[in-house]
């Protein structure tokens, strides 16, 4: 049976190779730290959003004029998700549908209806959700809002950024007050100078409509995985530096003596002795032969400490 020979010792790395490996380890660690910092910022931003939701969403409703006192006012960041009440009437002829915004993984449309309050302010209200129709380009039916004077309670949200994507008639891709009103059949002229930089997600209507829409889900308060990703990137950064240090220590601690090295040294020593003896006796030195596998194993065992 043939025994595999021990592997030869690796050639020591040069100073240039160690510097290259070190620079690579530092660069890799720096990239991991940057990723960890980015995930940490996302985590803190998400925690701030959750805190805002938990503080405002269940707070008592206030009159909308208290938060949005004048036409053109924008929603303060600290008042997002705050409940507010308005009294006035819907403008159903200006109803617009919001596309590509599923609810609980169900595709469909949000029904956006302008609401004209008693003080003349116009607020876009997201009344709820309707599923796709038979051809998926529009719903089969859109329930009408309550007629006449209505008191509503909404969750205040800032206007979304205007969308540059096109949409069919009376449909929009984002809840931006100007785009929503402009998509209506009469355009936005009738509400000029009376809008605010916010919209409302419907909570309740009094009187209630004969046909209700699908309710909108409460805000998501899942913190996500940003914190765990932060720790993972920190571990990766530490691993890059530690791996370099361990590699350097392992390869610079000293070379490993193999059985082949031992037999080669013994053969050279015996050869030198043989040549010296031959010179005295005047005979030609014997030719060195290659050691067998068994001799390699015996030499390795003989030089292994007990």
N, C-alpha and C positions, 0 to 999 in steps of 0.2 A: 504494500500500500504506500502511495506517495503522499508525503506530508507537505503542505503548502509552506513556502518559504516566508519568513517575516518580511514585512514591507521595509524598504530602505528609508532612512531618515530624510525628512523633507529639507530641502535647501533653505537656509535661513533667509527671511525677507530682508530686503535692503532698506536703508533709511528712507529712500524715496517711496517705497511701497508702504511703509508704516505711516508716513505723512499723508499719502493719498487715502489710505484706509481711515486715518483719523479725521481728515477733512470730510470724507463721506459720512462718517458716523455723526459728526457735529451737524452737518447740513440736514441729515435725516432727522436728528433729534430736534433741530430748530423747526423743521416743517411740522413735526408732530406737536410741538408746543404751540405753534400758530393755530393748528387745527383745534387743539384743546381750548385755546383762548376764544376762538370763534364759537365753539360749542358752548362755552361758559357764558358768553354774551347772549347767545340765543336762549339759554336756560334762564338767565336773569330777566331778559325781556319777557319771556313766557310767564315767569312767576309774577311779574308786574301786571301783565294782562289778567291773569287769574285773580289776583288780589283786587283789581278794579272791578271785575265781574262780580266777585263775591261781595264787594262793598256796595255796589250800585244796583245790581239786578233785583235784589229783594228789598230795596229801600222803598219807603212810602212814595206814592206818585205825587208829583208836583205839577202845577199848571205849566204848560209848555212855554208860555210867555215869560215865565220866571227864568228859564234856561236860555231861550231864544227870544230876547225882548223886542228886537226890531227886524224888519225885512233886511236881508243881506247878512244877518248874523250867522256865524259859524258855530258849530257845537264845540264847547270847551272840552279838552281831552279828559278832564276829570269827571265830566258828566256823561261820557259814553256809557251805554247800557242803563241809563237812569229811566225809570218809568215817568211818563208825563201824560197829562190829560188835555184834551181839546174839545171844544163844543163848536159845531158848525154843520157843514153838509159836504157830502161827497160830490165829486164831479164825474159821474160814471161815463159820460161821453168821451172823456180823456183817458180812459183805461188803456194801459200798456202792459204787455207781457215781458217778463224777464226770462231770457233763454239760458239753457245750459247751467242750471243751478239745482241739481237734484236734492231731494230731502230724504234722509235715511236710505240712501242708495237707490231711490226711486226717481227716474228721470221725469221731468215735467217742466212746469212754468210757475213763476211767482206772479201774482196779480198785483200790479201797481196802479193805485188809484189816487189822484190828487184830492186833497182835503182842504176846503176853504173854511178857515175858522171864523168866528163871529167878528174878530178884530181885523179881518181881511187878509191875514197871513195864509199863504198856500204851502202846505207840507205834503210831500209824496208819502203815501202809506202803502207798505207791503202788507196786503190783507191776508195772504196765505198762499197755499199751493194747490195746483190742479195738475193731474197726470197728463201724459201725452194722449193725443187723440188717435184715431185710426191710422192716419197718415203720418203721424209723428211731427208734422210741421206746426201743429197748433192743437189746443185742447178741443175736445168735443163740445164742451159748454163751459162758460164762465159765469158763476153765480153773481147776481147783482148785489151791490151794497145796500144797506138800508136807505130808504128814501127820506127826504125831509131833514129836520134837525136831528143830529146824532151827537152823543157824547162818547168819545173813544178814549181808550188808554193804550198807549204805545210805548215801545222801548226805543229810545232815541239813539240813532247811529249817525256817524258822519257820512257825508256823501262819499261814494267810491270814486276812484279816478275814472275819468271819462274813457270809454273804450274806443279804439280805432278800428275795431272789426265791424263789418257790415251786418245788418240784420233785416229780416223781412219787415214789411209795413206793420206798424204798431207793435213792434218788438224791439227790445234793446239787449245789450250784452252786459250792462253794468247799471247800478242804481246811482246815476248821476242826475240830479234834479233837472238840469238844463236839457240833457239828452232825453230824459223821460218825457218832459213836457213837449219838447220839439217833435217826439215820435207820435204824439197824439194827432187826431185828424185835423184839429184846428191850429196846430202849432203851439208855440209858447207865448204868443203875444198877449193872450188874455190874462196871464199871470205876471206880466212884466213888472218888475220892481216890488213884488210882494212875496218872493220866495226866500227861503233860508238855506244855509249850507248844511242840511241834515235831512234825514228821512226817518220814518217811524215804522217799526215792526209791530203789527197789531197784536194786542193782548185781548181786549174786550171791546164790545160795541153795545150801546144802549140807545134805542132798542136793538135787539138781536135780529139778524137777517133771517129770512125764511130758509135760505140754503147756505150752509156754512162751508167754507173752504177748508182744506187740510191745514192744520195748525203748524206753525213753524217751531222747530225744536229749540230748546234753551241753549244758551251758549256753551261751547265745549270748554271744560276746565281740566282736560287731561294734560299733565305737564310734559308728556312726551319722554323721549330717551336722551335728551341733551345732557343731563348730568352724568349719566352712565357713560356716554360717549366722551365726555370730558376726562373722566378717570381713565378710560381705555387709551386715549391719545397720550396721556401722561405716562402710562405704563410703557407704551411703545417708545416714547422718548427716552425713558430710563433704560429700556432694553437695548436701544441703539448704542448708548454710551457704555453700558455694562458689558455688552458683547465685545466691544473693541478692547476694553480693559482685560477681560478674561482671555481673549485671544492673545493679547500681548504677553500676559503673564505666562500663559501656557507654552508659548513658543520661545520665550527668553529665559525660562527657568533653567534650561540646560538641555543638551542633546541626549537622546536615548541611545544606548549601546545595544546593537543587535547581535545575533549569533554569527552572522556573516562577518561583522567587524572583528569579533573575537578570533574566529578561525583564521581570518586574513592576517591578523597580527601574529598569531602563533606560527602560521606558515612562513611569514617573512622572517621571524626570529629563527626558526629551525633552518630556513634556507641560508641565512647568514652564517649560522654555525656550520652548516654543511660545506659552504664555500670555503670557510676558514680551514676546516679539516682537510679539504681536498687540496688546498694550496700546500699544506705540509706534506701530504702523502703523494702529491703530484697527480691526483686523479681528477677527472671531470665531474663537476657537481651534478647530482641527480635532477631531472626535470620535475618541476612542481606539478602535482596533479590537482584536479578540482575536487573539493570535499563533497561527500555524499550528504543526502538529506539527514541520515541518521547521525552523522558526525556534527552537522549543524545543531541538531536538537541536543546532543550530548554536551556540546560546548556551551550552549545557552543554559543548560541545567547546572553545569559545573560552576558557572559564574553568577548564578542566582543566589542571593543571600538566603540563609535558612530562616 
